[in-house]
């Protein structure tokens, strides 16, 4: 399983846990997204 954002792989692992159709990655697999928050579709983020 890979997480790709703007063409860059930000997490990759064969060891994900699926809860309510969402994949949860081990911390080591997601170093690029450490200390970040994920927002679901429909949430508006402004700068």
C-alpha positions as CSV (number, residue, x, y, z in Angstrom):
1,X,0.0,0.0,0.0
2,X,1.3,3.5,-0.9
3,X,0.2,7.0,-0.1
4,X,1.0,9.3,-3.0
5,X,0.6,13.1,-2.8
6,X,1.4,15.3,-5.8
7,X,3.4,12.5,-7.3
8,X,5.5,11.8,-4.2
9,X,5.3,8.6,-2.2
10,X,4.9,9.8,1.4
11,X,4.2,6.4,3.0
12,X,4.6,2.8,2.0
13,X,4.0,-0.5,3.8
14,X,2.6,-4.0,3.4
15,X,1.6,-3.9,7.0
16,X,-1.5,-1.6,7.2
17,X,-4.5,-1.9,9.5
18,X,-7.9,-1.3,8.0
19,X,-10.6,0.4,10.1
20,X,-13.8,1.5,8.5
21,X,-12.1,1.3,5.0
22,X,-9.2,3.6,6.1
23,X,-5.7,2.3,6.0
24,X,-3.5,3.0,9.0
25,X,0.3,2.8,8.4
26,X,3.0,2.0,10.9
27,X,4.8,5.2,12.2
28,X,8.1,4.2,10.5
29,X,6.3,3.9,7.1
30,X,5.0,7.5,7.4
31,X,8.0,9.6,8.2
32,X,7.1,12.2,5.6
33,X,3.8,12.9,7.3
34,X,4.9,12.8,10.9
35,X,3.4,15.5,13.0
36,X,0.9,16.4,10.3
37,X,-2.9,16.3,10.3
38,X,-5.0,14.6,7.6
39,X,-8.3,16.2,6.6
40,X,-11.1,14.4,4.9
41,X,-12.7,15.4,1.6
42,X,-15.1,18.3,2.1
43,X,-13.0,20.1,4.6
44,X,-11.7,23.5,3.4
45,X,-8.2,24.5,4.3
46,X,-7.1,28.1,3.8
47,X,-3.7,29.8,4.2
